Each structure stands twice: as structure tokens, then as C-alpha cells.
Amino acid sequence: MGKIMSEAKRLFSATNAIGYIFGLLGLSIIAVTQFLTELLPLLFAPLVCATLGAVLYATQSSKKQVFELQQTPISTSQK
């Protein structure tokens, strides 16, 4: 019985548990970085389109305000 317990203690020692945790953490970091390197090129086009769309919207709204300020009221007096 003592031999079985000593083998179990060697199998589940603290250093082995820390090694497993660090190993899984390293694999997770590698998986996330690989996913991000594949995802970033796919996000480039929508990001550029959204930026250009926002710039276009901002320039169109400022031109509309300038146009509204330049209008003069039309008098409708009839004689």
C-alpha cells in the first residue's frame, strides 16, 4: 500500500502540476496569437471602409450645414 501512495505522490507533485499549468498556458497563448494573425488581415478592409465612410459622412454633414447657413428667405408678397 505504501508503494502505491508513493507513486501517486510522485505523479501528482506540485512541480508537475505547475508544469502542466504552464504548458497549457503556453499552448493557449500560441493558439490565440495564431488566431489573431489570421484574423487581422480579414479585419483590415472593413476597418478601412468604416474609416472612409466616417470621413465621408463628416464632410457631407459639414457641407449641409454650410449650405443651410447660406440660404436666404424668399418673400412671397404679391401685388
Distance bins in CASP14 RR format, pairs under 12 A and 6 or more apart:
PFRMAT RR
TARGET T0000
AUTHOR 0000-0000-0000
RMODE 2
METHOD distances of the structure
MODEL  1
1 7 0 0 0 0 0 1 0 0 0 0 0
1 8 0 0 0 0 0 1 0 0 0 0 0
2 8 0 0 0 0 1 0 0 0 0 0 0
2 9 0 0 0 0 1 0 0 0 0 0 0
3 9 0 0 0 0 0 1 0 0 0 0 0
3 10 0 0 0 0 0 1 0 0 0 0 0
4 10 0 0 0 0 0 1 0 0 0 0 0
4 11 0 0 0 0 0 1 0 0 0 0 0
5 11 0 0 0 0 0 1 0 0 0 0 0
5 12 0 0 0 0 0 1 0 0 0 0 0
6 12 0 0 0 0 0 1 0 0 0 0 0
6 13 0 0 0 0 0 1 0 0 0 0 0
7 13 0 0 0 0 0 1 0 0 0 0 0
8 16 0 0 0 0 0 1 0 0 0 0 0
9 15 0 0 0 0 0 1 0 0 0 0 0
9 16 0 0 0 0 0 1 0 0 0 0 0
9 17 0 0 0 0 0 1 0 0 0 0 0
10 16 0 0 0 0 1 0 0 0 0 0 0
11 17 0 0 0 0 0 1 0 0 0 0 0
11 20 0 0 0 0 0 1 0 0 0 0 0
12 18 0 0 0 0 0 1 0 0 0 0 0
12 20 0 0 0 0 0 1 0 0 0 0 0
13 19 0 0 0 0 0 1 0 0 0 0 0
13 20 0 0 0 0 0 1 0 0 0 0 0
14 20 0 0 0 0 0 1 0 0 0 0 0
14 21 0 0 0 0 0 1 0 0 0 0 0
15 21 0 0 0 0 0 1 0 0 0 0 0
15 22 0 0 0 0 0 1 0 0 0 0 0
16 22 0 0 0 0 0 1 0 0 0 0 0
16 23 0 0 0 0 0 1 0 0 0 0 0
17 23 0 0 0 0 0 1 0 0 0 0 0
17 24 0 0 0 0 0 1 0 0 0 0 0
18 24 0 0 0 0 0 1 0 0 0 0 0
18 25 0 0 0 0 0 1 0 0 0 0 0
19 25 0 0 0 0 1 0 0 0 0 0 0
19 26 0 0 0 0 0 1 0 0 0 0 0
19 27 0 0 0 0 0 1 0 0 0 0 0
20 26 0 0 0 0 0 1 0 0 0 0 0
20 27 0 0 0 0 0 1 0 0 0 0 0
21 27 0 0 0 0 0 1 0 0 0 0 0
21 28 0 0 0 0 0 1 0 0 0 0 0
22 28 0 0 0 0 0 1 0 0 0 0 0
22 29 0 0 0 0 0 1 0 0 0 0 0
23 29 0 0 0 0 1 0 0 0 0 0 0
23 30 0 0 0 0 1 0 0 0 0 0 0
23 31 0 0 0 0 0 1 0 0 0 0 0
24 30 0 0 0 0 0 1 0 0 0 0 0
24 31 0 0 0 0 0 1 0 0 0 0 0
25 31 0 0 0 0 0 1 0 0 0 0 0
25 32 0 0 0 0 0 1 0 0 0 0 0
26 32 0 0 0 0 1 0 0 0 0 0 0
26 33 0 0 0 0 1 0 0 0 0 0 0
26 34 0 0 0 0 0 1 0 0 0 0 0
27 33 0 0 0 0 0 1 0 0 0 0 0
27 34 0 0 0 0 0 1 0 0 0 0 0
28 34 0 0 0 0 0 1 0 0 0 0 0
28 35 0 0 0 0 0 1 0 0 0 0 0
29 35 0 0 0 0 0 1 0 0 0 0 0
29 36 0 0 0 0 0 1 0 0 0 0 0
30 36 0 0 0 0 0 1 0 0 0 0 0
30 37 0 0 0 0 0 1 0 0 0 0 0
31 37 0 0 0 0 0 1 0 0 0 0 0
31 38 0 0 0 0 0 1 0 0 0 0 0
32 38 0 0 0 0 0 1 0 0 0 0 0
32 39 0 0 0 0 0 1 0 0 0 0 0
33 39 0 0 0 0 0 1 0 0 0 0 0
33 40 0 0 0 0 0 1 0 0 0 0 0
34 40 0 0 0 0 0 1 0 0 0 0 0
35 42 0 0 0 0 0 1 0 0 0 0 0
36 42 0 0 0 0 0 1 0 0 0 0 0
36 43 0 0 0 0 1 0 0 0 0 0 0
37 43 0 0 0 0 0 1 0 0 0 0 0
39 46 0 0 0 0 0 1 0 0 0 0 0
39 47 0 0 0 0 0 1 0 0 0 0 0
40 46 0 0 0 0 0 1 0 0 0 0 0
40 47 0 0 0 0 1 0 0 0 0 0 0
41 47 0 0 0 0 0 1 0 0 0 0 0
41 48 0 0 0 0 0 1 0 0 0 0 0
43 49 0 0 0 0 0 1 0 0 0 0 0
43 50 0 0 0 0 0 1 0 0 0 0 0
44 50 0 0 0 0 0 1 0 0 0 0 0
44 51 0 0 0 0 0 1 0 0 0 0 0
45 51 0 0 0 0 0 1 0 0 0 0 0
45 52 0 0 0 0 0 1 0 0 0 0 0
46 52 0 0 0 0 0 1 0 0 0 0 0
46 53 0 0 0 0 0 1 0 0 0 0 0
47 53 0 0 0 0 0 1 0 0 0 0 0
47 54 0 0 0 0 0 1 0 0 0 0 0
48 54 0 0 0 0 0 1 0 0 0 0 0
48 55 0 0 0 0 0 1 0 0 0 0 0
49 55 0 0 0 0 0 1 0 0 0 0 0
49 56 0 0 0 0 0 1 0 0 0 0 0
50 56 0 0 0 0 0 1 0 0 0 0 0
50 57 0 0 0 0 0 1 0 0 0 0 0
51 57 0 0 0 0 0 1 0 0 0 0 0
51 58 0 0 0 0 0 1 0 0 0 0 0
52 58 0 0 0 0 0 1 0 0 0 0 0
52 59 0 0 0 0 0 1 0 0 0 0 0
53 59 0 0 0 0 1 0 0 0 0 0 0
53 60 0 0 0 0 1 0 0 0 0 0 0
53 61 0 0 0 0 0 1 0 0 0 0 0
54 60 0 0 0 0 0 1 0 0 0 0 0
54 61 0 0 0 0 0 1 0 0 0 0 0
55 61 0 0 0 0 0 1 0 0 0 0 0
55 62 0 0 0 0 0 1 0 0 0 0 0
56 62 0 0 0 0 0 1 0 0 0 0 0
56 63 0 0 0 0 0 1 0 0 0 0 0
57 63 0 0 0 0 0 1 0 0 0 0 0
57 64 0 0 0 0 0 1 0 0 0 0 0
58 64 0 0 0 0 0 1 0 0 0 0 0
58 65 0 0 0 0 0 1 0 0 0 0 0
59 65 0 0 0 0 0 1 0 0 0 0 0
59 66 0 0 0 0 0 1 0 0 0 0 0
60 66 0 0 0 0 0 1 0 0 0 0 0
60 67 0 0 0 0 0 1 0 0 0 0 0
61 67 0 0 0 0 0 1 0 0 0 0 0
61 68 0 0 0 0 0 1 0 0 0 0 0
62 68 0 0 0 0 0 1 0 0 0 0 0
62 69 0 0 0 0 0 1 0 0 0 0 0
63 69 0 0 0 0 0 1 0 0 0 0 0
63 70 0 0 0 0 0 1 0 0 0 0 0
64 70 0 0 0 0 0 1 0 0 0 0 0
64 71 0 0 0 0 0 1 0 0 0 0 0
65 71 0 0 0 0 0 1 0 0 0 0 0
END
